[in-house]
Amino acid sequence: MKIISVLNHKGGVGKTTSTSNIAGALKMLGKKVLVIDVDPQANLTMSLGLREKYDKNIYGALSKKYDLPILTNVDGIDVVPSTLDLVGAEIELLQAHGREFRLRRLLEPIKNKYDFILIDCPPNLGVLTSNALTASDGIIVPVEAAYFAMEGLAKLLEVIDLVKDSTNPDLQLYAILVTKYDTRTYLDKNIADNVSKNFADKIIKTYIRKNIAIGEAQVIGRDILSYKKRSIGAIDYLAATKDLLKMLKKY
């Protein structure tokens, strides 16, 4: 099984969207999947249809109040929900002994029940992200086909090296996923080609094209494959996930 963090410290690149839709694609391909929302904004939790205020969530688990609470959404994806209260964990964990290992310990009893565990990280590099990376085997980086994509990737590579030196020497950069790709513009093609040239062995060959159905799916709390499996968004995420599975065979 693989534990994978989906991470980019730049917001708006399709990080949460990619987490939920890769999970949906993996489920469609017959994999047992758990997603964990460690972003205080709780966008992943809400985008998968879990919009109530739950008594148990990732905040309480990281605070050692109980084990990881696992809910199942309407499409059969297991989810550990987040909450705005998670903002407090950043402060509370700062002084805690072994703070980076809290999530790893919580996953130990359950991880072998799944083929994949996907962790949606906050768009920053704080204690919550450190917990996710310490618990993970590898990282997927969604990158928008936009001007500063390469600069963001360089920063993330530095972060990976820091985590490898401190808490998780086996952490790998698994893949880079180009998102919000507009096939009509030369700029998008140029940027995507530049990313591909610099990270040739890490780039997922299927780019995620802009598609209104992806946003519609989030509004109603579904992944794109469960909502509209013949849409461009569903076709792209399924193809990208198949590409990812091939890439993971070498790890």
C-alpha positions in Angstrom: 0.0 0.0 0.0 1.0 3.6 -0.5 0.5 6.7 1.7 0.6 9.8 -0.5 0.5 13.4 0.4 -1.0 15.8 -2.2 0.9 19.0 -1.7 1.6 22.4 -3.1 2.2 25.5 -0.9 0.6 27.6 -3.6 -3.1 27.8 -3.3 -5.6 27.4 -6.2 -3.6 24.8 -8.2 -6.2 22.0 -7.9 -4.7 20.2 -4.9 -8.0 19.3 -3.2 -9.7 18.7 -6.5 -7.0 16.3 -7.5 -7.1 14.5 -4.1 -10.8 13.8 -4.4 -10.8 12.9 -8.1 -7.7 10.6 -7.9 -9.4 8.9 -5.0 -12.6 8.5 -7.1 -10.5 7.1 -10.0 -8.7 4.7 -7.8 -12.0 3.5 -6.4 -13.3 3.0 -9.9 -10.2 0.9 -10.7 -11.0 -1.4 -7.8 -8.6 0.0 -5.2 -9.5 0.5 -1.5 -8.9 4.2 -0.7 -8.9 6.4 2.3 -8.5 10.2 2.1 -7.4 12.3 5.0 -8.1 16.1 5.2 -5.5 17.9 7.2 -6.3 21.3 5.8 -8.2 23.5 8.3 -10.3 24.9 5.4 -11.9 21.4 5.2 -12.5 21.8 1.5 -11.8 18.1 0.7 -14.3 17.1 3.4 -17.0 19.3 2.0 -16.2 18.5 -1.7 -16.8 14.8 -0.9 -20.2 15.6 0.6 -19.4 15.6 4.3 -20.7 19.0 5.3 -22.0 18.5 8.8 -20.0 19.4 11.9 -18.8 16.1 13.1 -18.1 15.3 16.7 -14.9 13.4 15.7 -12.4 14.7 13.2 -8.7 14.9 12.4 -8.2 17.6 15.0 -9.3 15.4 17.9 -7.3 12.5 16.6 -4.1 14.6 16.3 -4.8 15.8 19.8 -4.8 12.2 21.1 -8.5 12.3 22.1 -9.4 9.3 20.0 -8.3 7.1 17.0 -8.8 8.3 13.4 -12.5 8.7 12.8 -13.3 7.3 9.4 -16.6 8.2 7.6 -17.8 6.9 4.2 -19.3 9.3 1.7 -22.2 8.5 -0.6 -19.9 7.2 -3.3 -18.1 4.8 -1.0 -14.9 6.7 -0.4 -13.6 6.6 3.2 -12.8 10.0 4.6 -11.1 11.4 7.8 -12.9 14.8 8.0 -11.3 18.1 8.9 -12.6 21.1 10.8 -11.8 24.8 11.2 -10.8 23.9 14.7 -7.6 22.3 13.2 -6.2 25.8 13.1 -5.5 25.4 16.8 -3.5 22.3 16.2 -0.8 24.3 14.5 -0.2 26.2 17.8 -0.9 23.3 20.2 1.5 20.9 18.4 4.4 23.4 18.2 5.6 22.5 21.7 4.5 18.8 21.7 7.2 16.1 21.9 7.4 14.1 18.6 4.8 16.4 17.0 5.7 15.4 13.5 4.9 11.7 14.1 1.3 12.1 15.4 -0.3 11.2 12.1 2.1 8.3 11.3 1.2 6.7 14.6 -2.5 7.1 14.0 -2.1 5.4 10.6 -0.2 2.3 11.9 -3.2 0.3 13.0 -5.3 0.9 9.9 -3.0 1.5 6.9 -3.0 -2.2 5.7 -6.7 -2.1 5.2 -6.2 0.1 2.2 -4.4 0.1 -1.1 -3.9 3.9 -1.0 -4.2 6.6 1.6 -4.2 10.1 0.2 -3.6 13.1 2.4 -4.8 16.6 1.4 -2.3 19.0 2.8 -2.7 22.7 3.7 -1.2 25.3 1.3 1.6 26.0 3.7 4.6 24.2 5.2 3.6 24.2 8.9 3.2 21.4 11.5 0.2 19.8 9.8 2.1 19.5 6.5 5.1 18.2 8.4 2.9 15.5 9.9 1.5 14.5 6.5 5.0 14.2 4.9 6.4 12.3 7.9 3.6 9.8 7.5 3.9 9.5 3.7 5.8 7.2 1.3 5.7 9.9 -1.4 4.2 13.1 -2.7 2.0 14.1 -5.7 2.4 17.8 -6.6 -0.5 19.4 -8.6 0.9 22.3 -10.7 -1.3 24.8 -12.5 -0.2 25.6 -16.0 0.7 29.1 -14.9 3.7 31.4 -14.9 5.3 30.7 -11.5 4.9 26.9 -11.6 8.6 26.2 -11.8 9.5 28.5 -8.9 6.9 26.7 -6.7 8.4 23.3 -7.6 11.9 24.4 -6.7 10.7 25.4 -3.2 8.9 22.1 -2.7 12.0 20.1 -3.6 13.8 22.0 -0.8 11.0 21.0 1.6 11.2 17.4 0.6 15.0 17.4 1.3 14.4 18.9 4.7 11.8 16.3 5.6 14.1 13.5 4.4 17.0 14.9 6.6 14.8 15.2 9.7 11.8 12.8 10.0 11.3 10.6 6.9 14.5 9.6 5.0 12.4 7.4 2.6 10.1 10.2 1.3 9.9 10.3 -2.5 8.6 12.8 -5.0 6.3 10.4 -6.9 4.7 12.6 -9.5 3.8 16.1 -10.8 0.3 16.6 -12.2 -0.4 19.5 -14.5 -3.9 20.9 -13.8 -6.2 23.6 -15.2 -4.6 23.1 -18.6 -6.1 25.1 -21.5 -5.4 23.4 -24.8 -6.2 26.6 -26.7 -3.4 28.8 -25.4 0.2 28.7 -26.3 1.2 30.0 -22.8 -0.3 26.9 -21.1 1.4 24.6 -23.6 4.8 26.3 -23.1 4.6 26.2 -19.3 3.5 22.6 -19.3 6.3 21.6 -21.7 8.8 23.5 -19.6 7.7 21.6 -16.4 7.8 18.3 -18.4 11.3 19.0 -19.7 12.7 19.8 -16.2 11.0 16.8 -14.5 10.7 14.3 -17.3 10.6 11.2 -15.2 8.1 12.7 -12.7 5.5 14.3 -14.9 2.2 12.5 -15.3 1.7 12.5 -19.1 -2.0 13.2 -18.9 -2.7 16.9 -18.2 -6.0 17.8 -16.5 -7.8 20.1 -18.8 -10.1 22.9 -17.6 -13.7 21.5 -17.4 -16.7 23.0 -15.8 -18.0 19.6 -14.6 -15.2 19.4 -12.1 -16.5 22.4 -10.2 -20.0 21.2 -10.5 -19.1 17.9 -8.9 -17.5 19.7 -5.9 -20.6 21.8 -5.4 -22.8 18.7 -5.0 -20.2 16.7 -3.0 -19.1 14.1 -5.5 -15.9 13.2 -7.2 -16.0 13.8 -10.9 -16.0 10.1 -11.9 -19.1 9.4 -9.8 -20.8 12.6 -10.9 -20.2 12.6 -14.7 -18.0 9.8 -15.9 -18.1 10.8 -19.5 -16.9 14.4 -18.9 -13.5 15.7 -19.9 -12.6 16.0 -16.3 -13.5 12.4 -15.5 -11.7 11.2 -18.6 -8.5 13.1 -17.7 -8.4 12.1 -14.0 -9.0 8.5 -14.8 -6.2 8.5 -17.5 -3.9 10.4 -15.1 -4.5 7.9 -12.3 -3.7 5.1 -14.6 -0.5 6.9 -15.6 0.3 7.3 -11.9 -0.2 3.6 -11.1 2.3 2.7 -13.8 4.8 5.2 -12.4 4.4 3.8 -8.9 5.5 0.4 -10.0 9.1 1.5 -9.7 8.8 2.3 -6.0 
